[in-house]
Each structure stands twice: as structure tokens, then as C-alpha cells.
Amino acid sequence: MQTTLGILEAVLLILVILVAFAVLATALLALLRLVRGKRGSKKQRDTELELVHLDQDLADRVHEVKRNLLPEKQRKKFPKVKPDESYDSTVFVLDFHPSLRAHEVDTLRKEIDIVVQVATPKDEVLVRIDSPGGTVNGYGHAASQLLRVHDSGIPLTICVDEVAASGGYMCAAVADKIIAAPFAYIGSIGVVAGMPNFVGLMKKMGVGYLELTAGENKRTLTPFSEPTPEKEAIELQRLEAIHNAFKNLIKQRRPNLDINKVADGNYWLAVDAKELGLVDIIQTSDEYLIEQSKANRRILKISCKREKKAISKLMDALD
């Protein structure tokens, strides 16, 4: 019996140490965010704008392969590809692959700032999105930024080659047209929240937790407080409010969709999502862009990049 109690005490001690490390890590994370915020307020280097003519890049590669298929004597005589200076319109390509907190929306915003000032209604903005989702506010901000393209009267197309789920689909839903590769995951229109609770362990260890708040619902569920039906009900109300806002956004942009059938948190392969109305076209982004290039449209990829500081790299790794 004494040995068993000793083992139990050791296990409980390890758990307490883990909790202490978790609290320390939380405090360190908060400190890092504070430092990054202060550094971000300082003057930084100008954003690097990169423009790539994807249509010409593809033509050059195809030409090189064709040239190398010829006998050696004919290669030198093989004419070089001359870029076509006359286009009917332009497809502006943006890549958006957000992390859990969608910090990449800051770069997306800069790219959209440019596009909405140079694109015309006869052009098109194509955004290649791949994301399983993340925080509500981060992805909500991203969806709002994408909606600026549509509100400017410029056709907006979203291409999904791998996954657009939860917040990822929230972003995709604002498009005028959604294109997805056959085996891409689409949907997951739902909201989830969760956290560990250490109250039982704290009671066994004789550890108390005191928290003072001004405002009845300032704090509801936390890892160190006793959950109650009333607190759980408040959190569920908040989740339902977010879920309803999610569904309303999709209904506004895709009015023919049976929202009650697809907003249960489930997700589908793109071929099945198309049958449900979540996707318009089954195709990879590469296929679509090649089609547009053959239709005498310039394919111009725009990306804004900034050199990452060490603190930014660390914060991204912690996401």
C-alpha cells in the first residue's frame, strides 16, 4: 500500500509540474506577443512586391521541352517564344494558405489593395486557398478582405486544390465561383471550442484558484474553474451566434444552397460537394489557368512578401 501511495504521489507531482509548465508557457507566449507588437509598431522594411507572368513562364518551359525533343542540328534553328503583348484581359492570381490564426491575412490585404486599384470588371481575381480553418476572427477578417474584390465589381474565383474546411470554406464562400480539385475536402460549416479542466486534480492536490471579475459573464469556462450548466449554456449561445453568422454569410453568397443540409459540421470530397451546391466546378487550379491562358488572357501572379524577423518566425511556429 505504501508503494502504491508513493507512485500516486509521484504521478500527481508530475501532473502539477506539467500544469506549472503550461502556465509558464502561457505567460511566455503573452510576453512574446507583447514584444512582437512593440517591434511591429517600429518602422519596417518596405514590402517586397513580386510579379510572375505564369502564362509566359509556362510557355517558356513548354518551348524548352519541344526544343530538346528535336535533333541537335535543328535545336539552334528552333524559334524562340515571343511574348504576346496583346491580351483580352488579365487573371490576377493570389495564393492564400493561412495558418491557425490566419496571420497571413495581413499580406492578403496588401495584395488586394493593389488588385482592386488596377483590375477592371473584364478581368478576374483568382485566389488559391488551402486551409482546414482556424480562429473565427482571423478567418472572418480574411473573408471580409476577399469580399472587397467582389464589392469592387471584379469577378472573384476561389480555387481549392486540397482543402477548404471551416474557416477555409468561409473564405471560399464569398467567391462568385468556386473551383475544386476532385479529391479536395470541402465544408465543415460549424464551430468548435474546447479546453482542458484541472479542477478535479487541483482538489486532490489541495490547490485553490481565485478569480475576480467585474461583469457576470466576464469569465465562463476556464481550465481552473468549476464548469456549471449555466456557464456551459452561455458558451453554447456564443457558439450558436458564430455559427449563425457563418451560415448567413454563406446564404448571402450562395442563395440556392440548402444551408440546413450542409451546415452540420460535416465535410465532403469536392465531387460530392458539387452535388450539394458547395462547389461550382470540379477542376484543378492549373487546368483552369491553362484554359484562361489559351483564351488569350494574361495570367499574372501577385505576391507581397516581407522578410520575417526571428520573433515572427517563433510566433508562427507556436501557432
N, C-alpha and C positions, 0 to 999 in steps of 0.2 A: 504493500500500500504506500509506503514511504517513497519508494522508487517511482510509482505512478504519479504521486503528487509532485515530485521533483520534475518529472518530464512535463507535466501540465504547467507548472510554474515557468519552466524554460520556454515552452511554446507561447504562453501568454506574454512573457517578457519580449520575445521576438516580435510578436504582433504589436506590442506597444512601441517598440523601436521602429517598426515599419510605419506606424501611424505618425511618429515624430518625424521620420524622414519625409513622409508625404506633406506634412505641414511645412517643413523647411523648404521642400521643393516648390510648394505654392508661393511661399514668401519670396524665394529666389526668382521665380517666374515673374511675379509682380514687380520686383526690383528691375529685372531686365527690361520689362515693358516700359517702365518709367525712364530708364536710361535711353532706350531707343526713341521714346517720344521726345526727349530733350535733344538728342542728336538729330532727329528728323526736323526739328524746328530751325536748325542751323542751315546755312546756305550749302547746297549740294551741287555736284557737277551737273551740267546740262544733260537732259535726256538724250540718249543716242537713238536717232531715227534710222531704221533700216528698211529699204525698199528693195523688193526682189520681183523681177518680172518672171513669174512662174511659167508663162506660156513660152517665152523665149528660152528660158532655161531648159524646158522640156525639148523644144525644137533643136537646141544645140546638142543635147545628148543623143537624140534620135539621129541627127545628122552624123555624129561621130561614129555611131554604130554602123550606119549604112556605108560610110566611107571605108571602115575597116573590113567590111564584108567583100569589098571589091579586090580584084587582083592588085598587087603592089604597083604596077605600072599605071593603073587607072586612078589610084588614090589621089595623086597630085592634081589630076585634071578635074576631080570631083568638085563642083562649085560650092562655095561657102553659102551658108544660110544668111540671107539678108532680112533683117528685121522689118516687119510690116509696120510702116509708120501711120497707117490709116486704120482706125478701129471704129466700129459702130458704137461701142460703149465699153465700160470698164467694170470688172468684178473685183471689188476690194476684198481681200482675204485677211481675216484676223484669226489668230489662234488664242483660245481661252481654255486653259487647263487648270482650274482653280484648286487650291488645297482646301483643307477642312474649313478654315476661316476666310477663305476667298480673299486673301491679301492681294492677289493678282488683279483685283478689280481696279486698283489704282493705275496700273498700266493700261488696262482696257479702257478706262475713262479717257486717258490721254490719246489713245488711238481713235476713239470715237470722236473726240474733239476735232481731230483732223478730218476724219471722213465726212462728217456732216457739213463741213465747210467747202469741200471740194467735189463731193459726189452730187449727181443730178438724178432726177426721177427715172431716167432711162438707164442708169447704172444699177448696180446691185452690191449689197454688202453681204458677204458670206462669212459666217463665224463658225469655226470648227471647235465644237465643245466636246470635252470628255470629262465627266465628273460624276461620282456617286453621291454628291451632295455634301452638306456641312451645316454651318450655323445659319439660322434664319436671317439675321440682319445682314450678314455678309453676302449671301446669295440673293436676298431681296434687293440689295444695293446693285448687284450685278445685273439683275433683271431690269431694274429701272434704267440703268445705263444703256442696255441694249434697246430698250423701248424708245430711247431718244432717236435711234435710226429710223424706226417706223414713223414716229411723230414728225420727222423731218421730210416725210414723203419719199423716202428712199426704200426700195424693196429690201427686206431683210430675210435672209435664208440662214437656217441653222443646219449644220451637218454634224451627225453623230456617228463616229466610226466604232466606238467601243461601248460607252455607257453615258446615259443622261438620266439619272435617277434622283428622286427627291429634289434638292435644290438645283441639281443639274437640269432636271426637266422643267423646273420653274423658269430657268433662264431660256431654255429651248422654246417654251410655250409662247413667248412673246413674239416669235417669228411669224412672218407671213407664210413661210413654207418650211417644213421640217423634213430633212432627208436623213435616212439612217441606213447603215450597213445591215445586211440580213441578220447577223448574229449579235448586233448591239443590244444592250439591255436598256429598256425604256420604261419609265413610270415611277413607281414608289411614291405616289402622291399621298404623303402622310407626314406626321410629325411625331418625334420621339424624344423623351427626356428620361434620364436615369442617373443615379448616383449611389455609391456605397453608403451604408449606415453602420456606424460603430457604437451605437448606444448600448447594445447588449454586451459587447466586450468591455466598454467603459464601466458598466455597472459591476461586472465581475472583478474588475481591477480596482474598483473604488474610486474611479475618476469622475469628477463632475464637470459640467460645462455650463457656463453662464453667458447669456447673450441678452443685451438690452437693445430694444428697438423703440422708435417713436413712429407709430403707424401700425395699425392692427395687422396688415398684410405685408409689412416690410420684409419679413422673412417667413417663409412657409416651411418647405422641406430642406433640411441641411444634413450633412453626414453626421453631425454631432447632436442633433435634437430628436426627440421622440416624435415619430410620424403619427398623425391623428387623421381620422376620416375628414375632418374639416379642412385641414391643410392639404390633403390629397385632392379634395374636391376643388379647391382654389386652383391648384396646379393643372388639373384636368380642364377647368374652364379656360385657362390661358392657352393650353394646347389646342383646344377646340377653336378658340378665336383665331389662332395662327392657321390652323387647318382650313377654316372657312375663308380666310383671306387668300390662301393658296388656291383653293378651288375657284374663288371668284375671279382671280387673275386668269386662270385657265379658261373659264367660261367666257370671259370677255374676248379673249383672243381666238378661241376655238368654240364658237357658239353651237355648232352642230354635234359636239361631243356629249355623250351621256355621262355627265360627271359623276353621278352616283354609282355608276358601274365600274369606274376606273379609279376612284379616289379612296380606295380602301387600304392603300399602302402596298398593294401587290405590284409586281413588275413583270414585263413580258419581253420576249425576243421581238425584234423590230418587225418581223414578218407578221406576228400576231398583233403587235401594237398598231399596225396599219389597219387591220380589220376593225379595231376598236376606235379608230379615228385619232390616235395619239401621234401618228406619223403620216406624212403625205406621200413620200416616195421611198422605195427601197433601192438604195444605191450607195456606193462609197463616195466619199468626197472627191477622190481622184477621178472617178468616172465622170462625175458631174462637171468638174472643172475642165476636163479634156473636151467634153461636149461644148461647153461655153467657149473654149478657145477655138474650136472648129467653126463656131458660129461668128467668127471674126470679132471676138470680144477680148480686150486686154485683161490679163489676169495679173493683178498687182497685189503682192503680199506686203502688208504694213505691220511693222512691229516697233514698239518703243522699248528700249532696254536701258537699264541703269546699273552701273557696277554696284554689286552688293557689298556692304560693309560686313565685317566679321560678326557684329551683333545681329544683323539682319539674317545672316546665314544660320546663326544659332537659333534665332526665334523660329525660323522656318522649320528647322529640324525638330523643334519642340512641338510643332503643330500636329 
